[in-house]
Every structure is written in structure tokens, then in C-alpha cells.
Amino acid sequence: MNKINELFHKHYALISYLIFGGLTTLINIVTFVVFQSYLSVNYQFANVIAWFVSVIFAFVTNKLWVFGSKNTHVSGLIREVLSFFGFRLLSLVIDQLIMTIGVSVLHLDASLVKLFDQIFIVLINYIFSKLFIFKKS
């Protein structure tokens, strides 16, 4: 039991990122499907709406529970918010490219492309967050 506890604490950021990343992905996909399939919003615009909603959720959960950022100074918070949204904008560009190629070029189902696209996006967002945004001082 000690070994399991030790492994959990050693890999806490990764484990919690997978949990909250999974929830973020679920929020992203559900928001996308609601706007694209039920409200008939263009898939690219629905993707941006889903991105915005999920990024807000992701910032809060990543800051508080995944990477445990204790940064409370205004300048530090501004740096975290700007870098978080900046890197998430970069992943949005990649997300939009995958969606456009999958839906407009390959003529695949938008919801299916979105599902596979999110696997890649979760991985690159973890790398961005771990190495650049919530890095230990």
C-alpha cells in the first residue's frame, strides 16, 4: 500500500491532469455537439465556442488541483492567464486544422473527428502546462 501511495504522490500531476483533462475534454465535446448538432452552428464556430468554455474550466482546475500553483501575486496571475490562454490558442489553431482537414477535406463526421482530435490536444496541452505555464519557480 505504501508503494501505491508513493507512486500516486510521485505522479499526482499526471494523474490529476488525466482526470481533469478528461473532464475538460468531455466539456469540450459536449459543448461542440450541442452547438454543432443541435443548434446547427457551423462546426468551426462550434469548435471555438467549445474551446472557450473548456479553457475556462481547464485553467481553474489546472491552476488549483493539477499543478497546485500557489501564485497569488497579480503579476504572476496575469502571467499564468496570458501564457495559459496563449498556449491554448496555439492548440486551438492545431485543433481547427485537424477539424478542417477531417471534416472539409476528408468529409468525415465532425463529432468523430472532434473525439480523435481531442486525444492529441490533451497531450500537447499537458506538455504546454507542465513545461511553460505552471512550472515550479
KABELUR-V161851 format. One record per run of one state. SS is the DSSP state (alpha for helix, beta for strand, coil for the rest). FROM is the first residue (numbers start at 0). TO is the last residue. Records with the same first field share a line. If there is no record, write none. Layout:
SS=FROM-TO ; FROM-TO
This chain:
coil=0-0 ; 10-10 ; 38-41 ; 66-72 ; 105-108 ; 133-136
alpha=1-9 ; 11-37 ; 42-65 ; 73-104 ; 109-132
